[in-house]
Amino acid sequence: MRAYFIRAGDGQAIVEPKDAAMPEPGPQQMRVRIRAAGLNRGEFMGAGPTAKPAGTDAAGEVEKLGPGVVRPLAISFRNLFFIFSTRSGCSA
């Protein structure tokens, strides 16, 4: 999959695309195929020297459910997601 990361560099924020392994959802997680995503001013202002995942708002479809996900979420469920970073990755 293609993932985008943001970091600070030479007085400006840099958004870099990188290839990443397709994650498998763990317990009570879901994998979402992102169809559209946005960046906001806060991400650029908060960019540091270490690259972090870019994008906090996304629209997409649920692609795969991990064990323990409560219905009515289903495969192909379309929604707008607010994504926030955690120390172990990103959550929606």
JOMOQUI-V414317 format. One line per field, one symbol per residue. ss: DSSP state (H for helix, E for strand, - for the rest). Layout:
# JOMOQUI-V414317
ss: ???
This chain:
# JOMOQUI-V414317
ss: -EEEEEEEE--EEEEEEEE----------EEEEEEEEE--HHHHH------EE---EEEEEEEEE------------EEEEE-EEE--EEE-
